[in-house]
Amino acid sequence: MNQPLVSVLMPCYNAEKYVEDAIRSILEQTYANLEIVAINDCSKDNTRDILLRLASEDKRVKVYDNEANLKLIKTLNKGIDLCGGEYIARMDADDIALPERIEKEVRFLEENRDHDIVSTLFYAFPLDNPGKRSLHHSPLKDDELRAYLLFKSGICHPAVMIRKRVFTELGLSFEAEYLHVEDYALWSKALYKTKLANVGEPLLLYRVHPTQVSSLHEQLQLDNKKKVFKIHCQALGLPTTDEFLNIYAAVAECVPEEASYDELDRCEEFILSLIEQNKKQGFCNQQYLEKMLSIHWLRLCANSRIGVPVVRFLKKSKMYRRVHYTNRDMAIFYFKCIFKIKYKESLIYKIVFR
């Protein structure tokens, strides 16, 4: 395997508790030809001092300071220009890369020259308990990832490795228009220009904070997701009206906007139209798309708040595929139907199923 230079891009802001562990997890990689581009974004704690100490210990650590607090998107774009490697690996200042992460990502990109972006599966763990891990899956192959990315990001951002040509030749970047979903927007634009994949094993420990973006900025994140969905609509020849994007978002989130059969009808019509569009264009793996949308259909009905009568509505649909549902899926479905449970708002649901 060739040993191209890898630039590990790590924005840092008030990360004194975790940044040393994050950087050491990169320095201790089995792949050694790398640099760490650590950008201190005007931290108010001891982050900068820790970075400078680590840089004095290992010349591969390069520390840069923002003169003003640029926040994540501008810092990432600044960092891309500072990266000298053929490959840019992302890393967050509070996560931990497992020892073979960089080596296995480089090997994948060296062996698959038609792919420009690769990430990995990952373990999520609570803020201060790395021993309590939950494995997160995403599709591995490009044709399945294309289907998955129609609705959510299947690329773990802090585990990703990207050929620098994605930015220098394909003209992509992280864009402020897509605040809080800037990575999802980048993957969504990239998949129309190149191929993406995931290594089929967890190679990152991802720290989960109680003040995650998805909790603090949920509505803004959803609004900007609709802008990402618009990227796909424009590429696939689908409508881009607000009404259509609202239905698209309801299907993506598996949460109907209102508790009515008419709303479910609109969601089902969207699902069937997307399947037919893919049959014509061959954009993604048809079998995977239909399986995924069948599961979305089950969850839409489960979250409809209509009650037990929705069971019959579910089963008469072309999208009802019992073979795709686990027994747990069906138990959750019936539980939600009986109690007309609102999505994410039921304590009893969390006690029983979480």
C-alpha angles and dihedrals in degrees: 000000000000116000105223119176113267119204112206107206114207122173110200128201123164090332100140094129096057112013097092092054090047094051095043089052087061096042089053094053119129086236109073107179096091144109128210114223101199114184117195106210098203095291116194095207132057096290094113094050091051091049092050092049091051090047090054089054097047124024090209088076110085118186125205129180127214111222089215132021101272096173124218107307098048091041091053093050091047089049094052089061090051094051113101097185130104086230127044116206119192123221132173120223093240102044131087124229115213113236100260098041099105095040093052094045092049090048090052094051093044090052096041107048092171090064121078102176130049132168135168143233113267146200117237118208136180119267099270103013112079090168093068103074135171119194118232119205131202131169115281104205127069097238092054094041088056090061093044093049091058086077110019144358113282092179117085102225100208090048098047129116119198133187106242088232088076086073102029101040107018091044098228127145142159107279129209090215087074098049112178091011097052092124093050090051091051094052090045092055093041095056090066090055105035145355130280133195146168127232106239099239136062111263101162136060107216117202114221116211125200088229096054117160091247089063101040099042103026098141095044089047091052092047091052092045086061088058088055091049086054088059089059094044092054092048095047099041096250126142118275100199120132090246092054093046090051090056090045089053092048090054092045093051093036089230120118114220091230137018100252142109089235090061091049089048090055091049092049091048090053092049094050092046091052091051091051091047090054092050087059098042103030089218096155143359104303096204093050092046092053093047092049093047091047088058091047088053092054091050093046089056091044091053095042094098088216095120135223095335089070089072091075091044090054095050097048092058123100086231095063106108111165091188089068096055127083121218087252090054090055093045090054090046094053092042092054092045094051095049098031088230120195116232112268092351106092122094092192091054091052091049094049101039107022 
